[in-house]
Amino acid sequence: MLGFLALIAYSTLNGPRYRVEVCMAYQGRSACRTVKAKSEQAAIRSGTENACADISSGVTDTMRCVESQPQSIKWLSRPAQK
């Protein structure tokens, strides 16, 4: 039981620290996705990939969408910068 509680505490304290909403536009379509990650770069990348998955079709379209600039990036939570 103690091990289980330690695992929960560890997961909570060391889990994703960044939460972001990324909006992408591609070929007249747009989508926004909210994701959590342990770094800013991972959060933006995941949000971009998730949004592009909904608005593009096929590998080539998806790659082009992911390589384009996000329409918007809105930070919902992130650690204070030191």
ROKEMI-803539 format. One record per residue: residue number from 1; x, y, z of N, C-alpha, C, O in turn; residue in one letter. Coordinates in Angstrom, 3 decimals. Atoms other than C-alpha are relative to their C-alpha. Layout:
BEGIN
PT  NUM  X  Y  Z  X  Y  Z  X  Y  Z  X  Y  Z  A
...
// end
This chain:
BEGIN
PT  1  0.825  -1.201  0.000  0.000  0.000  0.000  0.867  1.262  0.000  0.586  2.225  -0.713  M
PT  2  -0.883  -1.154  -0.079  2.796  2.390  0.882  0.700  0.241  -1.335  0.888  1.387  -1.745  L
PT  3  -0.637  -0.127  1.312  4.516  1.678  -2.440  -0.935  0.629  -1.018  -0.512  1.453  -1.829  G
PT  4  0.998  -0.547  0.913  1.320  2.470  -4.333  -0.178  1.499  0.234  -0.247  2.271  -0.722  F
PT  5  0.134  -1.415  -0.325  0.933  5.795  -2.514  1.239  0.786  -0.431  1.128  1.921  -0.893  L
PT  6  -1.236  -0.653  0.443  4.583  6.629  -3.237  -0.005  0.180  -1.513  0.425  1.217  -2.018  A
PT  7  0.073  -0.090  1.458  4.022  5.895  -6.929  -0.945  1.121  -0.430  -0.628  1.880  -1.345  L
PT  8  0.954  -1.071  0.313  0.986  8.192  -7.029  0.622  1.365  0.285  0.499  2.281  -0.529  I
PT  9  -0.635  -1.272  -0.340  2.904  10.973  -5.268  1.092  0.343  -1.006  1.190  1.490  -1.442  A
PT  10  -1.060  -0.225  0.978  5.872  10.571  -7.625  -0.578  0.418  -1.350  -0.087  1.357  -1.976  Y
PT  11  0.622  -0.320  1.289  3.631  10.612  -10.710  -0.596  1.402  0.007  -0.512  2.123  -0.988  S
PT  12  0.616  -1.317  -0.107  1.831  13.707  -9.498  1.047  1.105  -0.004  0.880  2.119  -0.681  T
PT  13  -1.026  -1.031  -0.117  4.969  15.653  -8.640  0.899  0.088  -1.227  1.414  1.162  -1.535  L
PT  14  -0.907  0.013  1.139  6.969  14.631  -11.704  -0.718  -0.140  -1.336  -0.087  -0.459  -2.344  N
PT  15  0.780  0.128  1.225  4.185  14.592  -14.287  0.132  1.238  -0.869  0.977  2.096  -0.615  G
PT  16  -0.043  -1.136  0.918  3.533  17.055  -17.086  -0.136  1.335  0.735  -0.996  1.492  1.601  P
PT  17  0.028  -1.305  -0.640  4.217  20.640  -16.065  -0.488  1.089  -0.939  -0.807  2.192  -0.492  R
PT  18  0.415  -0.994  0.983  3.251  22.436  -19.268  -1.330  -0.424  -0.615  -1.514  -1.580  -0.996  Y
PT  19  1.300  0.246  0.633  -0.296  22.715  -20.605  -0.231  1.129  -0.987  -0.152  2.304  -0.629  R
PT  20  0.096  -1.006  1.049  -0.912  24.489  -23.891  -1.121  -0.347  -0.969  -1.430  -1.517  -1.192  V
PT  21  0.962  0.182  1.082  -3.600  25.000  -26.513  0.681  0.501  -1.276  1.081  1.662  -1.367  E
PT  22  -0.616  -0.338  1.278  -2.179  24.944  -30.049  -1.079  -0.052  -1.079  -1.811  -1.035  -1.194  V
PT  23  0.952  -0.053  1.116  -4.296  26.006  -33.025  0.787  0.012  -1.305  1.734  0.781  -1.468  C
PT  24  -0.655  0.110  1.303  -3.264  25.046  -36.555  -1.022  0.257  -1.094  -2.204  -0.050  -0.942  M
PT  25  0.822  -0.192  1.186  -4.635  26.064  -39.945  0.755  -0.601  -1.171  1.958  -0.392  -1.325  A
PT  26  -0.625  0.637  1.148  -3.988  24.062  -43.104  -1.046  -0.211  -1.088  -2.079  -0.837  -0.848  Y
PT  27  0.871  0.146  1.163  -5.645  24.216  -46.527  -1.461  0.331  0.303  -2.370  -0.420  -0.050  Q
PT  28  1.351  -0.478  -0.277  -8.660  26.157  -45.291  -0.687  -0.649  1.187  -1.830  -0.314  1.496  G
PT  29  0.573  0.644  -1.191  -9.259  23.961  -42.256  0.812  0.400  1.216  1.988  0.745  1.102  R
PT  30  -0.726  -0.322  -1.224  -8.348  24.635  -38.659  -0.469  -0.891  1.140  -1.591  -1.399  1.144  S
PT  31  0.309  0.800  -1.186  -8.233  22.773  -35.369  0.891  0.467  1.137  2.018  0.912  0.917  A
PT  32  -0.758  -0.329  -1.203  -7.097  23.465  -31.819  0.027  -1.232  0.900  -0.958  -1.964  0.997  C
PT  33  -0.132  1.121  -0.925  -5.816  20.897  -29.350  0.716  0.460  1.255  1.658  1.251  1.191  R
PT  34  -0.629  -0.278  -1.281  -4.921  21.136  -25.674  0.751  -1.248  0.442  0.202  -2.350  0.445  T
PT  35  -0.844  1.131  -0.402  -2.057  18.944  -24.456  0.810  0.364  1.238  0.944  1.536  1.591  V
PT  36  -0.902  -0.149  -1.139  0.192  18.427  -21.429  1.301  -0.697  -0.349  1.305  -1.719  -1.035  K
PT  37  -1.301  0.619  0.231  3.906  17.672  -21.530  0.987  0.481  1.057  0.688  1.386  1.836  A
PT  38  -1.022  -0.352  -0.981  7.091  17.891  -19.473  0.900  1.142  -0.449  1.674  1.659  0.356  K
PT  39  -0.801  -1.129  0.474  8.713  20.566  -21.654  -0.836  0.855  -0.953  -1.840  0.400  -1.500  S
PT  40  0.706  -0.895  0.919  7.609  23.565  -23.711  0.011  -0.562  -1.411  -1.016  -0.583  -2.089  E
PT  41  -0.130  0.508  1.360  8.928  22.034  -26.927  -0.886  -1.217  -0.232  -1.527  -1.336  -1.276  Q
PT  42  0.826  1.208  0.134  7.184  18.715  -26.327  -1.480  0.360  -0.022  -2.258  -0.258  -0.747  A
PT  43  1.407  -0.416  -0.034  3.908  20.478  -25.532  -0.420  0.599  -1.343  -1.476  0.260  -1.878  A
PT  44  0.332  -0.620  1.289  3.983  22.581  -28.699  -0.017  -1.051  -1.101  -0.920  -1.063  -1.939  I
PT  45  -0.064  1.050  1.029  5.017  19.604  -30.831  -1.224  -0.912  0.067  -1.822  -1.225  -0.963  R
PT  46  1.162  0.892  -0.145  2.261  17.379  -29.421  -1.292  0.695  -0.407  -2.134  0.100  -1.080  S
PT  47  1.200  -0.742  0.392  -0.389  20.062  -29.820  -0.088  0.186  -1.503  -1.158  0.058  -2.097  G
PT  48  -0.048  -0.167  1.446  0.720  20.724  -33.383  -0.349  -1.293  -0.715  -1.171  -1.300  -1.632  T
PT  49  0.257  1.296  0.637  0.737  17.041  -34.319  -1.450  -0.435  0.171  -2.060  -0.940  -0.772  E
PT  50  1.389  0.402  -0.242  -2.655  16.394  -32.722  -0.984  0.821  -0.832  -1.930  0.276  -1.401  N
PT  51  0.893  -0.849  0.800  -4.304  19.377  -34.421  0.125  -0.348  -1.483  -0.882  -0.437  -2.185  A
PT  52  -0.205  0.321  1.415  -2.744  18.513  -37.797  -0.601  -1.348  -0.375  -1.034  -1.536  -1.512  C
PT  53  0.583  1.312  0.285  -3.961  14.926  -37.530  -1.472  0.122  -0.371  -1.987  -0.686  -1.144  A
PT  54  1.429  -0.185  0.286  -7.538  16.233  -37.643  -0.276  0.759  -1.296  -1.344  0.603  -1.889  D
PT  55  0.299  -0.867  1.147  -7.172  18.669  -40.523  0.776  -0.356  -1.260  0.604  0.298  -2.289  I
PT  56  -0.751  0.402  1.192  -4.808  16.908  -42.918  -0.273  -1.472  -0.286  -0.746  -2.217  0.573  S
PT  57  0.207  1.401  0.353  -4.978  13.640  -44.782  1.245  -0.517  -0.701  1.773  0.127  -1.608  S
PT  58  -1.184  0.595  0.597  -2.095  11.385  -45.661  1.279  0.513  0.636  1.300  1.542  1.312  G
PT  59  -1.289  -0.303  -0.617  1.520  11.463  -44.643  0.549  1.340  -0.487  1.010  2.145  0.321  V
PT  60  -0.566  -1.233  0.546  2.592  14.282  -46.970  -0.724  1.224  0.527  -0.079  2.181  0.955  T
PT  61  0.776  -1.124  -0.541  -0.239  16.621  -45.924  0.288  0.209  1.479  0.449  1.344  1.927  D
PT  62  -0.251  -0.103  -1.437  0.363  15.867  -42.263  1.366  0.614  0.254  1.506  1.480  1.119  T
PT  63  -1.349  -0.553  -0.175  4.085  16.597  -42.574  0.034  1.484  -0.340  0.674  2.267  0.361  M
PT  64  0.049  -1.424  0.374  3.395  19.891  -44.344  -0.712  0.821  1.060  -0.275  1.921  1.399  R
PT  65  0.746  -0.702  -1.045  0.855  20.888  -41.723  0.872  0.175  1.245  0.962  1.273  1.796  C
PT  66  -0.828  -0.038  -1.211  3.188  20.029  -38.833  1.158  0.986  -0.161  1.566  1.619  0.813  V
PT  67  -1.125  -0.900  0.234  6.000  22.053  -40.434  -0.426  1.463  -0.109  0.424  2.354  -0.095  E
PT  68  0.471  -1.385  0.096  3.806  25.159  -40.747  -0.078  0.624  1.401  -0.057  -0.075  2.414  S
PT  69  0.083  -0.727  -1.269  3.556  27.829  -38.055  -1.387  -0.154  0.627  -2.391  -0.119  -0.085  Q
PT  70  1.302  0.044  -0.663  0.800  27.462  -35.448  -0.749  1.310  -0.199  -0.151  2.384  -0.254  P
PT  71  0.856  -1.180  0.098  -2.107  29.842  -35.851  0.038  0.755  1.329  0.070  1.986  1.360  Q
PT  72  -0.126  -0.612  -1.323  -1.948  30.449  -32.105  0.506  -1.035  0.996  0.309  -2.239  0.834  S
PT  73  -0.479  0.817  -1.115  -0.305  29.109  -28.958  -0.432  0.715  1.266  -0.071  1.871  1.490  I
PT  74  0.495  -0.603  -1.243  -2.005  29.739  -25.623  0.433  -0.879  1.160  -0.014  -2.019  1.293  K
PT  75  -0.478  0.756  -1.172  -0.226  28.641  -22.461  -1.059  0.019  1.085  -1.500  1.084  1.516  W
PT  76  1.003  0.124  -1.054  -2.694  27.357  -19.883  0.663  -0.203  1.354  0.125  0.212  2.381  L
PT  77  -0.808  0.090  -1.216  -0.046  26.420  -17.306  1.424  -0.340  -0.381  1.671  -1.155  -1.270  S
PT  78  -1.417  0.288  0.170  3.721  26.426  -17.172  0.747  0.581  1.181  0.318  1.577  1.764  R
PT  79  -0.760  -0.480  -1.165  6.343  26.870  -14.470  0.485  1.425  -0.217  0.724  1.859  -1.344  P
PT  80  -0.513  -1.373  0.069  7.477  30.367  -13.671  1.433  -0.023  -0.510  2.225  -0.879  -0.115  A
PT  81  -1.359  -0.109  0.544  10.596  31.378  -15.587  0.901  0.648  1.038  0.527  1.632  1.676  Q
PT  82  -0.947  -0.537  -1.005  13.632  32.000  -13.383  0.980  0.932  -0.648  1.850  1.481  0.028  K
// end
